[in-house]
Amino acid sequence: MVDAIKFFKKLDDPRIQEIAMELALLVNTGIDPNKQGYKVSFQKGKGFSGHKVLAYLYVSIANSLPNLLAELKMPFEKEYNFAKEFGT
């Protein structure tokens, strides 16, 4: 999650929202947290694990659309708050 925080820190909200929508569409197709090799357009040539996809989705929503965070129903609040301490 620290990697996601650092990644999104350098982007503006419209770009973060674009990435959040891409990730939401990917997650909507079904994600296995333990699987490797998910492809995302914003990281060319890098495969993401399912855990990484979910972490990037959570952080992207938390940063750019925090009012929608509860709708994700992802229990990552503690991890996110902890990771923010290391990602700043």
N, C-alpha and C positions, 0 to 999 in steps of 0.2 A: 504494500500500500504506500510505502514511503516513495517508491519509484513513481507511482502515479501522481502523488502530491507534487513531487519535483517536476514532473513532466508538464502538468497542467499549470503550474505556477507561471510559466513563461508565455502562456497563451491568453488571448482575450476571450471574454464570455461568448461571443458568437461562435468562435472556433471550438470552444469547449462544448457548446451545445450541439454543434454538428457531430462531434465525436460521440457525445452522449447518445444521440439518436442512432448513430451507426451501431454502437454497442448494444443499445436497447433492442434493435432489430435482430442482432446476432443472438442475444440472450433469449429472445422470444422464440427462436427456432429450437431452443433446448441446448443447455450447456452442461457438460459433465465436468465438475470442478477438477477432477483428477486427470482429465485428458489433456494432451499437449497438441500444439499445431493449429490453433485457431488463427485465422488470418484477419488482419485489420488493415485498412488502407492508410492509416496515419503512422504506421511503423512498417514500412516496406522491408521485406526480406526477413522479418522476425516473426516467428510463431509464438503465440501467446498460449499459456496454459489456461484452463478453465478458471482457476483461481485468480489469475492475473486479469482476465476479462472482467470478472465480477468486481475485483478491486478497482479497476479503471472506471467501470460503470458507476460504482458508488461514489468515487471521488469526483468524477465529472458532474454528476448530479448535485452533490454536496456543494461544489464550487460555483456552479452556474445556475442551478434551478433548485435551490434548497427547499423551496415550498413543496416540491414533489418527492422529497427524500422519503417521507413516510409511506408513500405509495409503492416504493420498491419492496417494502417488507423484507429487507435484508438486515440481519442483526449485526451490523458492522460498526455501530456507533462507537463502542469502546475502542476497537482497533483503530478506527479513523482518528479519534481524538489522541490516542497514544502515538500514532504515526505522524500526526501533525507536528508533534514536538521534535521529531527527527528530520522532518522534511522542510523545516524553515531555516 
